[in-house]
Amino acid sequence: MQKIKNFFIILILCLFLTNTTYANENNKKIIVGFSPGNSAKEIILHAIKDAKFSIDIAAYSFTSKPITLALIDAKNRGVKIRIVADKKSNTNKYTAITYLNNHEIPIKLNDKYSIMHNKFMIFDNVSLQTGSFNYTKNAVSRNAENIIYLINYSNVVNKYIYEFNRLWRESSIILPNISMGSNFIQTY
């Protein structure tokens, strides 16, 4: 009887280890971060740096200087970036949205809802960052917020791609206005 129990314990362990190995072979990974503190921001900055060809962003509020500069670096290395943001939260002349738009990153503003409260980034159509984290200085230093970063979870990411494209279609494009937002880097 003991031999049978041991056999089943070994069998269960083998099945568990096989599933774990399988997940690693597919390079699936989940990373979480929290604020206050830098873990959430650092995960986002790392994901932007690792992006190879595209980043789609849905943002409620966007004022983070480090994230803004990382996106400009990504654009300069050839990464295609699109942003949909809440119109009411991003029309101040000192927002990152205006600054990014002036750096020729395509941006649309959404005013179809009370608030367009989404906060997610899609990287290379296979990885996703989402959670309560707004892309703001306050999210890092003053708020209790969270992110989850799903790497190589295409089944989940595909749903977010669909939602991003829906938001993109219904939103209004903004044209660059160099006179607005030019002080963003100096003042933030």
N, CA and C atoms as a LAMMPS dump frame, in Angstrom:
ITEM: TIMESTEP
0
ITEM: NUMBER OF ATOMS
564
ITEM: BOX BOUNDS ff ff ff
-5.0000000000000000e+02 5.0000000000000000e+02
-5.0000000000000000e+02 5.0000000000000000e+02
-5.0000000000000000e+02 5.0000000000000000e+02
ITEM: ATOMS id mol type element x y z
1 1 1 N 0.813 -1.19 0
2 1 2 C 0 0 0
3 1 3 C 0.86 1.259 0
4 2 1 N 1.95 1.245 0.782
5 2 2 C 2.853 2.386 0.845
6 2 3 C 3.516 2.633 -0.516
7 3 1 N 3.849 1.542 -1.24
8 3 2 C 4.469 1.68 -2.555
9 3 3 C 3.51 2.365 -3.54
10 4 1 N 2.241 2.049 -3.44
11 4 2 C 1.248 2.676 -4.319
12 4 3 C 1.128 4.168 -4.009
13 5 1 N 1.105 4.527 -2.718
14 5 2 C 1.06 5.94 -2.32
15 5 3 C 2.283 6.681 -2.847
16 6 1 N 3.446 6.078 -2.668
17 6 2 C 4.683 6.714 -3.157
18 6 3 C 4.65 6.894 -4.672
19 7 1 N 4.137 5.871 -5.382
20 7 2 C 4.039 5.968 -6.826
21 7 3 C 3.169 7.164 -7.242
22 8 1 N 2.018 7.326 -6.597
23 8 2 C 1.126 8.427 -6.939
24 8 3 C 1.719 9.788 -6.567
25 9 1 N 2.432 9.847 -5.465
26 9 2 C 3.101 11.094 -5.078
27 9 3 C 4.142 11.466 -6.125
28 10 1 N 4.927 10.486 -6.566
29 10 2 C 5.937 10.741 -7.59
30 10 3 C 5.266 11.132 -8.909
31 11 1 N 4.174 10.463 -9.261
32 11 2 C 3.445 10.777 -10.481
33 11 3 C 2.916 12.214 -10.451
34 12 1 N 2.332 12.605 -9.342
35 12 2 C 1.804 13.97 -9.203
36 12 3 C 2.933 14.99 -9.298
37 13 1 N 4.051 14.712 -8.635
38 13 2 C 5.202 15.619 -8.721
39 13 3 C 5.708 15.738 -10.147
40 14 1 N 5.771 14.643 -10.855
41 14 2 C 6.221 14.666 -12.25
42 14 3 C 5.282 15.495 -13.114
43 15 1 N 3.995 15.324 -12.915
44 15 2 C 3.021 16.114 -13.675
45 15 3 C 3.159 17.596 -13.358
46 16 1 N 3.327 17.935 -12.085
47 16 2 C 3.5 19.33 -11.686
48 16 3 C 4.762 19.917 -12.312
49 17 1 N 5.866 19.194 -12.225
50 17 2 C 7.121 19.694 -12.788
51 17 3 C 7.046 19.812 -14.303
52 18 1 N 6.348 18.902 -14.952
53 18 2 C 6.185 18.978 -16.398
54 18 3 C 5.412 20.228 -16.773
55 19 1 N 4.344 20.537 -16.061
56 19 2 C 3.58 21.754 -16.354
57 19 3 C 4.418 22.998 -16.116
58 20 1 N 5.188 23.019 -15.073
59 20 2 C 6.04 24.169 -14.801
60 20 3 C 7.069 24.332 -15.908
61 21 1 N 7.685 23.247 -16.308
62 21 2 C 8.663 23.31 -17.393
63 21 3 C 8.008 23.786 -18.673
64 22 1 N 6.823 23.284 -18.956
65 22 2 C 6.096 23.682 -20.158
66 22 3 C 5.867 25.181 -20.174
67 23 1 N 5.45 25.767 -19.054
68 23 2 C 5.232 27.211 -18.977
69 23 3 C 6.529 27.963 -19.232
70 24 1 N 7.645 27.481 -18.689
71 24 2 C 8.923 28.14 -18.919
72 24 3 C 9.36 28.025 -20.379
73 25 1 N 9.069 26.88 -21.015
74 25 2 C 9.438 26.718 -22.416
75 25 3 C 8.687 27.703 -23.297
76 26 1 N 7.507 28.083 -22.913
77 26 2 C 6.733 29.068 -23.66
78 26 3 C 7.064 30.497 -23.235
79 27 1 N 7.984 30.658 -22.319
80 27 2 C 8.407 31.967 -21.83
81 27 3 C 7.269 32.779 -21.226
82 28 1 N 6.272 32.112 -20.664
83 28 2 C 5.194 32.817 -19.99
84 28 3 C 5.677 33.236 -18.614
85 29 1 N 5.317 34.454 -18.247
86 29 2 C 5.767 34.962 -16.963
87 29 3 C 4.769 36.009 -16.483
88 30 1 N 4.563 36.064 -15.174
89 30 2 C 3.716 37.095 -14.563
90 30 3 C 4.559 37.83 -13.535
91 31 1 N 4.555 39.163 -13.636
92 31 2 C 5.292 39.997 -12.692
93 31 3 C 4.299 41.01 -12.116
94 32 1 N 4.345 41.231 -10.801
95 32 2 C 3.468 42.219 -10.172
96 32 3 C 4.312 43.304 -9.514
97 33 1 N 3.731 44.501 -9.438
98 33 2 C 4.397 45.622 -8.783
99 33 3 C 3.383 46.482 -8.071
100 34 1 N 3.857 47.215 -7.083
101 34 2 C 2.972 48.038 -6.256
102 34 3 C 3.589 49.412 -6.025
103 35 1 N 2.729 50.331 -5.655
104 35 2 C 3.177 51.64 -5.194
105 35 3 C 2.367 51.965 -3.941
106 36 1 N 2.818 52.865 -3.093
107 36 2 C 3.966 53.735 -3.36
108 36 3 C 5.259 52.933 -3.427
109 37 1 N 6.208 53.548 -4.07
110 37 2 C 7.49 52.901 -4.317
111 37 3 C 7.708 52.784 -5.806
112 38 1 N 8.828 52.227 -6.188
113 38 2 C 9.21 52.218 -7.592
114 38 3 C 8.962 50.91 -8.319
115 39 1 N 8.491 49.851 -7.646
116 39 2 C 8.417 48.557 -8.327
117 39 3 C 7.485 48.596 -9.543
118 40 1 N 6.327 49.202 -9.431
119 40 2 C 5.394 49.27 -10.563
120 40 3 C 6.007 50.066 -11.709
121 41 1 N 6.54 51.227 -11.396
122 41 2 C 7.149 52.075 -12.431
123 41 3 C 8.323 51.367 -13.098
124 42 1 N 9.166 50.709 -12.337
125 42 2 C 10.342 50.042 -12.899
126 42 3 C 9.947 48.889 -13.824
127 43 1 N 8.907 48.162 -13.477
128 43 2 C 8.431 47.083 -14.35
129 43 3 C 7.965 47.664 -15.683
130 44 1 N 7.221 48.76 -15.633
131 44 2 C 6.739 49.418 -16.856
132 44 3 C 7.917 49.912 -17.689
133 45 1 N 8.882 50.572 -17.06
134 45 2 C 10.045 51.09 -17.793
135 45 3 C 10.824 49.954 -18.45
136 46 1 N 10.969 48.852 -17.753
137 46 2 C 11.672 47.69 -18.312
138 46 3 C 10.902 47.126 -19.513
139 47 1 N 9.597 47.04 -19.391
140 47 2 C 8.774 46.515 -20.489
141 47 3 C 8.875 47.418 -21.721
142 48 1 N 8.859 48.731 -21.515
143 48 2 C 9.001 49.666 -22.639
144 48 3 C 10.366 49.474 -23.302
145 49 1 N 11.397 49.356 -22.495
146 49 2 C 12.755 49.17 -23.021
147 49 3 C 12.871 47.877 -23.821
148 50 1 N 12.152 46.819 -23.414
149 50 2 C 12.222 45.525 -24.092
150 50 3 C 11.342 45.43 -25.336
151 51 1 N 10.433 46.381 -25.529
152 51 2 C 9.529 46.321 -26.683
153 51 3 C 10.335 46.359 -27.979
154 52 1 N 9.94 45.501 -28.917
155 52 2 C 10.663 45.391 -30.183
156 52 3 C 9.996 46.157 -31.318
157 53 1 N 8.638 46.065 -31.434
158 53 2 C 8.021 46.707 -32.582
159 53 3 C 6.762 47.51 -32.295
160 54 1 N 6.072 47.282 -31.164
161 54 2 C 4.862 48.085 -30.936
162 54 3 C 4.523 48.188 -29.452
163 55 1 N 3.923 49.33 -29.124
164 55 2 C 3.348 49.559 -27.799
165 55 3 C 2.039 50.31 -28.022
166 56 1 N 0.936 49.731 -27.556
167 56 2 C -0.367 50.41 -27.555
168 56 3 C -0.719 50.699 -26.107
169 57 1 N -1.164 51.932 -25.844
170 57 2 C -1.404 52.367 -24.469
171 57 3 C -2.804 52.957 -24.348
172 58 1 N -3.536 52.52 -23.328
173 58 2 C -4.786 53.155 -22.93
174 58 3 C -4.524 53.752 -21.552
175 59 1 N -4.773 55.058 -21.416
176 59 2 C -4.401 55.745 -20.178
177 59 3 C -5.507 56.688 -19.729
178 60 1 N -5.745 56.674 -18.437
179 60 2 C -6.664 57.651 -17.861
180 60 3 C -5.941 58.985 -17.67
181 61 1 N -4.917 58.981 -16.851
182 61 2 C -4.134 60.188 -16.593
183 61 3 C -2.679 59.877 -16.901
184 62 1 N -1.981 60.821 -17.536
185 62 2 C -0.619 60.548 -17.979
186 62 3 C 0.242 61.787 -17.765
187 63 1 N 1.081 61.743 -16.727
188 63 2 C 1.997 62.864 -16.452
189 63 3 C 3.402 62.401 -16.094
190 64 1 N 3.686 61.113 -16.162
191 64 2 C 4.967 60.576 -15.72
192 64 3 C 6.098 60.935 -16.674
193 65 1 N 7.057 61.689 -16.18
194 65 2 C 8.226 62.06 -16.983
195 65 3 C 9.069 60.846 -17.351
196 66 1 N 9.411 59.936 -16.407
197 66 2 C 10.236 58.78 -16.792
198 66 3 C 9.567 57.89 -17.842
199 67 1 N 8.276 57.658 -17.718
200 67 2 C 7.579 56.83 -18.704
201 67 3 C 7.517 57.551 -20.044
202 68 1 N 7.283 58.851 -20.022
203 68 2 C 7.261 59.653 -21.245
204 68 3 C 8.59 59.559 -21.982
205 69 1 N 9.681 59.757 -21.258
206 69 2 C 11.005 59.713 -21.891
207 69 3 C 11.334 58.315 -22.411
208 70 1 N 10.912 57.28 -21.687
209 70 2 C 11.132 55.906 -22.151
210 70 3 C 10.364 55.644 -23.446
211 71 1 N 9.159 56.186 -23.557
212 71 2 C 8.379 56.019 -24.789
213 71 3 C 9.034 56.744 -25.96
214 72 1 N 9.583 57.913 -25.72
215 72 2 C 10.276 58.634 -26.79
216 72 3 C 11.512 57.849 -27.228
217 73 1 N 12.246 57.28 -26.278
218 73 2 C 13.395 56.423 -26.624
219 73 3 C 12.938 55.235 -27.467
220 74 1 N 11.83 54.613 -27.086
221 74 2 C 11.306 53.472 -27.846
222 74 3 C 10.946 53.901 -29.273
223 75 1 N 10.28 55.031 -29.399
224 75 2 C 9.921 55.54 -30.729
225 75 3 C 11.179 55.768 -31.565
226 76 1 N 12.204 56.341 -30.941
227 76 2 C 13.449 56.637 -31.665
228 76 3 C 14.185 55.379 -32.115
229 77 1 N 13.93 54.247 -31.478
230 77 2 C 14.553 52.998 -31.928
231 77 3 C 13.628 52.2 -32.848
232 78 1 N 12.522 52.818 -33.266
233 78 2 C 11.659 52.222 -34.281
234 78 3 C 10.416 51.528 -33.788
235 79 1 N 10.108 51.623 -32.501
236 79 2 C 8.9 51.004 -31.96
237 79 3 C 7.696 51.886 -32.318
238 80 1 N 6.665 51.269 -32.884
239 80 2 C 5.433 51.982 -33.234
240 80 3 C 4.587 52.116 -31.96
241 81 1 N 4.205 53.344 -31.621
242 81 2 C 3.449 53.607 -30.395
243 81 3 C 2.151 54.305 -30.758
244 82 1 N 1.075 53.876 -30.11
245 82 2 C -0.224 54.551 -30.21
246 82 3 C -0.765 54.693 -28.799
247 83 1 N -1.427 55.835 -28.549
248 83 2 C -1.985 56.088 -27.218
249 83 3 C -3.418 56.577 -27.357
250 84 1 N -4.309 55.985 -26.542
251 84 2 C -5.667 56.492 -26.353
252 84 3 C -5.746 56.932 -24.899
253 85 1 N -6.183 58.183 -24.685
254 85 2 C -6.242 58.711 -23.323
255 85 3 C -7.576 59.403 -23.078
256 86 1 N -7.937 59.489 -21.807
257 86 2 C -9.144 60.205 -21.409
258 86 3 C -8.979 61.682 -21.755
259 87 1 N -9.951 62.25 -22.43
260 87 2 C -9.842 63.641 -22.889
261 87 3 C -9.813 64.623 -21.716
262 88 1 N -10.691 64.44 -20.761
263 88 2 C -10.778 65.411 -19.657
264 88 3 C -9.517 65.436 -18.8
265 89 1 N -8.85 64.319 -18.653
266 89 2 C -7.671 64.241 -17.79
267 89 3 C -6.374 64.602 -18.494
268 90 1 N -6.419 64.841 -19.793
269 90 2 C -5.169 65.019 -20.534
270 90 3 C -5.166 66.215 -21.476
271 91 1 N -5.942 67.238 -21.178
272 91 2 C -5.95 68.409 -22.044
273 91 3 C -5.193 69.593 -21.445
274 92 1 N -4.667 69.457 -20.246
275 92 2 C -3.823 70.492 -19.656
276 92 3 C -2.57 70.626 -20.502
277 93 1 N -2.075 71.836 -20.686
278 93 2 C -0.937 72.023 -21.585
279 93 3 C 0.353 71.389 -21.079
280 94 1 N 0.39 70.933 -19.837
281 94 2 C 1.613 70.34 -19.319
282 94 3 C 1.531 68.828 -19.17
283 95 1 N 0.609 68.178 -19.848
284 95 2 C 0.518 66.724 -19.727
285 95 3 C 1.551 66.035 -20.609
286 96 1 N 1.846 64.817 -20.274
287 96 2 C 2.745 64.005 -21.088
288 96 3 C 2.121 63.722 -22.451
289 97 1 N 0.799 63.646 -22.505
290 97 2 C 0.101 63.387 -23.763
291 97 3 C 0.476 64.442 -24.797
292 98 1 N 0.414 65.703 -24.421
293 98 2 C 0.77 66.776 -25.347
294 98 3 C 2.24 66.677 -25.74
295 99 1 N 3.086 66.411 -24.776
296 99 2 C 4.523 66.302 -25.044
297 99 3 C 4.8 65.148 -26.023
298 100 1 N 4.185 63.998 -25.786
299 100 2 C 4.373 62.853 -26.677
300 100 3 C 3.805 63.13 -28.069
301 101 1 N 2.668 63.79 -28.124
302 101 2 C 2.072 64.137 -29.402
303 101 3 C 2.988 65.083 -30.185
304 102 1 N 3.617 66.012 -29.488
305 102 2 C 4.557 66.921 -30.14
306 102 3 C 5.816 66.188 -30.627
307 103 1 N 6.052 64.992 -30.121
308 103 2 C 7.152 64.155 -30.594
309 103 3 C 6.657 63.113 -31.601
310 104 1 N 5.527 63.412 -32.218
311 104 2 C 4.959 62.647 -33.326
312 104 3 C 4.57 61.214 -32.974
313 105 1 N 4.111 61.043 -31.743
314 105 2 C 3.519 59.766 -31.342
315 105 3 C 2.01 59.906 -31.53
316 106 1 N 1.378 59.034 -32.32
317 106 2 C -0.065 59.157 -32.573
318 106 3 C -0.873 59.004 -31.279
319 107 1 N -1.734 59.989 -31.06
320 107 2 C -2.551 60.014 -29.843
321 107 3 C -3.98 60.366 -30.214
322 108 1 N -4.901 59.652 -29.583
323 108 2 C -6.319 59.987 -29.692
324 108 3 C -6.863 60.19 -28.288
325 109 1 N -7.803 61.128 -28.166
326 109 2 C -8.456 61.395 -26.887
327 109 3 C -9.884 60.889 -26.944
328 110 1 N -10.32 60.298 -25.838
329 110 2 C -11.637 59.69 -25.768
330 110 3 C -12.506 60.456 -24.778
331 111 1 N -13.663 60.907 -25.25
332 111 2 C -14.629 61.585 -24.377
333 111 3 C -16.003 60.921 -24.459
334 112 1 N -16.039 59.653 -24.803
335 112 2 C -17.298 58.92 -24.967
336 112 3 C -17.906 58.455 -23.642
337 113 1 N -17.144 58.55 -22.563
338 113 2 C -17.579 58.028 -21.273
339 113 3 C -17.385 59.094 -20.203
340 114 1 N -18.006 58.889 -19.065
341 114 2 C -17.768 59.775 -17.928
342 114 3 C -16.271 59.936 -17.72
343 115 1 N -15.593 58.802 -17.631
344 115 2 C -14.129 58.783 -17.686
345 115 3 C -13.707 57.539 -18.449
346 116 1 N -12.673 57.682 -19.263
347 116 2 C -12.073 56.54 -19.941
348 116 3 C -10.976 56.087 -18.978
349 117 1 N -11.309 55.144 -18.111
350 117 2 C -10.507 54.822 -16.934
351 117 3 C -9.553 53.648 -17.14
352 118 1 N -9.361 53.225 -18.386
353 118 2 C -8.435 52.128 -18.664
354 118 3 C -7.001 52.546 -18.387
355 119 1 N -6.199 51.552 -17.974
356 119 2 C -4.77 51.757 -17.735
357 119 3 C -4.074 50.477 -18.143
358 120 1 N -3.659 50.409 -19.399
359 120 2 C -2.943 49.219 -19.848
360 120 3 C -2.018 49.541 -21.003
361 121 1 N -0.986 48.71 -21.13
362 121 2 C -0.048 48.786 -22.241
363 121 3 C 0.081 47.399 -22.847
364 122 1 N 0.061 47.348 -24.176
365 122 2 C 0.245 46.108 -24.92
366 122 3 C 1.598 46.192 -25.623
367 123 1 N 2.442 45.204 -25.384
368 123 2 C 3.792 45.193 -25.94
369 123 3 C 3.915 44.107 -27.001
370 124 1 N 4.251 44.519 -28.212
371 124 2 C 4.527 43.59 -29.321
372 124 3 C 3.396 42.589 -29.555
373 125 1 N 2.191 42.957 -29.185
374 125 2 C 0.989 42.134 -29.373
375 125 3 C 1.035 40.791 -28.652
376 126 1 N 1.938 40.622 -27.67
377 126 2 C 2.011 39.355 -26.931
378 126 3 C 2.084 39.525 -25.421
379 127 1 N 2.398 40.718 -24.941
380 127 2 C 2.528 40.932 -23.501
381 127 3 C 1.697 42.14 -23.092
382 128 1 N 1.31 42.169 -21.819
383 128 2 C 0.352 43.163 -21.338
384 128 3 C 0.695 43.619 -19.932
385 129 1 N 0.63 44.929 -19.724
386 129 2 C 0.704 45.505 -18.382
387 129 3 C -0.655 46.134 -18.119
388 130 1 N -1.242 45.819 -16.973
389 130 2 C -2.525 46.4 -16.597
390 130 3 C -2.594 46.512 -15.08
391 131 1 N -3.643 47.113 -14.573
392 131 2 C -3.832 47.294 -13.132
393 131 3 C -4.381 48.679 -12.849
394 132 1 N -4.316 49.088 -11.6
395 132 2 C -4.863 50.388 -11.211
396 132 3 C -3.88 51.534 -11.417
397 133 1 N -2.629 51.235 -11.737
398 133 2 C -1.55 52.218 -11.819
399 133 3 C -1.795 53.235 -12.937
400 134 1 N -1.97 54.506 -12.552
401 134 2 C -2.003 55.599 -13.522
402 134 3 C -0.563 55.954 -13.863
403 135 1 N -0.346 56.447 -15.058
404 135 2 C 1.009 56.79 -15.5
405 135 3 C 1.325 58.218 -15.045
406 136 1 N 1.427 58.363 -13.707
407 136 2 C 1.613 59.68 -13.092
408 136 3 C 2.669 59.612 -11.995
409 137 1 N 3.184 60.781 -11.652
410 137 2 C 4.131 60.898 -10.539
411 137 3 C 3.458 60.505 -9.22
412 138 1 N 2.208 60.919 -9.036
413 138 2 C 1.476 60.581 -7.81
414 138 3 C 1.267 59.079 -7.655
415 139 1 N 1.114 58.367 -8.764
416 139 2 C 0.938 56.913 -8.69
417 139 3 C 2.161 56.243 -8.073
418 140 1 N 3.325 56.821 -8.297
419 140 2 C 4.572 56.267 -7.766
420 140 3 C 4.774 56.655 -6.307
421 141 1 N 4.49 57.916 -5.983
422 141 2 C 4.91 58.437 -4.675
423 141 3 C 3.804 58.607 -3.642
424 142 1 N 2.552 58.725 -4.065
425 142 2 C 1.506 59.071 -3.111
426 142 3 C 0.348 58.091 -3.043
427 143 1 N 0.148 57.302 -4.086
428 143 2 C -1.029 56.439 -4.156
429 143 3 C -0.676 54.982 -3.865
430 144 1 N -1.66 54.229 -3.429
431 144 2 C -1.535 52.777 -3.329
432 144 3 C -2.124 52.208 -4.618
433 145 1 N -1.234 51.747 -5.516
434 145 2 C -1.668 51.256 -6.82
435 145 3 C -0.941 49.96 -7.133
436 146 1 N -1.364 49.296 -8.206
437 146 2 C -0.771 48.012 -8.563
438 146 3 C -0.699 47.842 -10.06
439 147 1 N 0.201 46.951 -10.482
440 147 2 C 0.239 46.512 -11.874
441 147 3 C 0.454 45.007 -11.903
442 148 1 N 0.034 44.429 -12.996
443 148 2 C 0.358 43.044 -13.301
444 148 3 C 0.865 43.052 -14.742
445 149 1 N 1.987 42.397 -14.955
446 149 2 C 2.612 42.34 -16.273
447 149 3 C 2.608 40.881 -16.713
448 150 1 N 1.844 40.601 -17.76
449 150 2 C 1.708 39.246 -18.305
450 150 3 C 2.561 39.148 -19.56
451 151 1 N 3.588 38.327 -19.511
452 151 2 C 4.513 38.182 -20.63
453 151 3 C 4.151 36.922 -21.404
454 152 1 N 3.923 37.093 -22.688
455 152 2 C 3.605 35.988 -23.607
456 152 3 C 2.298 35.277 -23.26
457 153 1 N 1.293 36.043 -22.947
458 153 2 C -0.052 35.523 -22.693
459 153 3 C -0.976 36.003 -23.82
460 154 1 N -0.74 35.496 -25.009
461 154 2 C -1.461 35.996 -26.176
462 154 3 C -2.97 35.81 -26.073
463 155 1 N -3.44 34.766 -25.402
464 155 2 C -4.888 34.561 -25.281
465 155 3 C -5.539 35.707 -24.505
466 156 1 N -4.866 36.242 -23.504
467 156 2 C -5.382 37.392 -22.755
468 156 3 C -5.124 38.673 -23.535
469 157 1 N -3.933 38.804 -24.078
470 157 2 C -3.546 40.017 -24.798
471 157 3 C -4.476 40.268 -25.976
472 158 1 N -4.901 39.228 -26.672
473 158 2 C -5.796 39.41 -27.822
474 158 3 C -7.084 40.132 -27.441
475 159 1 N -7.598 39.886 -26.26
476 159 2 C -8.806 40.578 -25.8
477 159 3 C -8.518 42.069 -25.592
478 160 1 N -7.342 42.385 -25.06
479 160 2 C -6.957 43.783 -24.871
480 160 3 C -6.661 44.478 -26.202
481 161 1 N -6.113 43.757 -27.157
482 161 2 C -5.891 44.332 -28.494
483 161 3 C -7.229 44.727 -29.1
484 162 1 N -8.202 43.845 -28.985
485 162 2 C -9.54 44.137 -29.507
486 162 3 C -10.106 45.399 -28.843
487 163 1 N -9.988 45.472 -27.514
488 163 2 C -10.519 46.631 -26.79
489 163 3 C -9.755 47.898 -27.146
490 164 1 N -8.446 47.822 -27.242
491 164 2 C -7.669 49.005 -27.62
492 164 3 C -8.108 49.51 -28.995
493 165 1 N -8.226 48.613 -29.958
494 165 2 C -8.62 49.023 -31.314
495 165 3 C -10.027 49.615 -31.338
496 166 1 N -10.909 49.087 -30.511
497 166 2 C -12.261 49.667 -30.414
498 166 3 C -12.181 51.093 -29.879
499 167 1 N -11.419 51.3 -28.805
500 167 2 C -11.241 52.644 -28.247
501 167 3 C -10.571 53.575 -29.255
502 168 1 N -9.586 53.079 -29.972
503 168 2 C -8.865 53.873 -30.966
504 168 3 C -9.834 54.363 -32.054
505 169 1 N -10.688 53.46 -32.536
506 169 2 C -11.633 53.832 -33.596
507 169 3 C -12.626 54.9 -33.139
508 170 1 N -13.066 54.851 -31.895
509 170 2 C -14.1 55.784 -31.446
510 170 3 C -13.536 57.106 -30.914
511 171 1 N -12.235 57.237 -30.815
512 171 2 C -11.611 58.418 -30.227
513 171 3 C -11.199 59.417 -31.293
514 172 1 N -10.928 60.644 -30.848
515 172 2 C -10.567 61.737 -31.763
516 172 3 C -9.065 61.965 -31.74
517 173 1 N -8.506 62.077 -32.94
518 173 2 C -7.065 62.303 -33.041
519 173 3 C -6.742 63.746 -32.647
520 174 1 N -5.59 63.939 -32.047
521 174 2 C -5.123 65.297 -31.778
522 174 3 C -3.873 65.536 -32.612
523 175 1 N -3.757 66.747 -33.116
524 175 2 C -2.603 67.102 -33.925
525 175 3 C -1.555 67.756 -33.04
526 176 1 N -0.287 67.589 -33.371
527 176 2 C 0.762 68.226 -32.565
528 176 3 C 0.59 69.739 -32.504
529 177 1 N 0.88 70.299 -31.349
530 177 2 C 0.859 71.742 -31.143
531 177 3 C 2.107 72.074 -30.344
532 178 1 N 3.156 72.424 -31.03
533 178 2 C 4.465 72.601 -30.413
534 178 3 C 4.431 73.645 -29.299
535 179 1 N 3.557 74.627 -29.389
536 179 2 C 3.521 75.656 -28.345
537 179 3 C 2.961 75.129 -27.034
538 180 1 N 2.158 74.062 -27.098
539 180 2 C 1.62 73.467 -25.877
540 180 3 C 2.48 72.291 -25.464
541 181 1 N 2.799 72.212 -24.205
542 181 2 C 3.538 71.074 -23.697
543 181 3 C 5.043 71.191 -23.829
544 182 1 N 5.535 72.3 -24.399
545 182 2 C 6.977 72.423 -24.591
546 182 3 C 7.72 72.538 -23.27
547 183 1 N 7.038 72.946 -22.223
548 183 2 C 7.682 73.065 -20.914
549 183 3 C 7.523 71.808 -20.059
550 184 1 N 6.961 70.754 -20.6
551 184 2 C 6.686 69.547 -19.807
552 184 3 C 7.952 69.026 -19.132
553 185 1 N 9.013 68.855 -19.875
554 185 2 C 10.232 68.273 -19.317
555 185 3 C 10.873 69.225 -18.304
556 186 1 N 10.831 70.506 -18.545
557 186 2 C 11.43 71.461 -17.616
558 186 3 C 10.624 71.596 -16.315
559 187 1 N 9.301 71.453 -16.403
560 187 2 C 8.473 71.723 -15.228
561 187 3 C 8.104 70.488 -14.443
562 188 1 N 8.258 69.293 -15.013
563 188 2 C 7.827 68.102 -14.282
564 188 3 C 8.971 67.375 -13.69
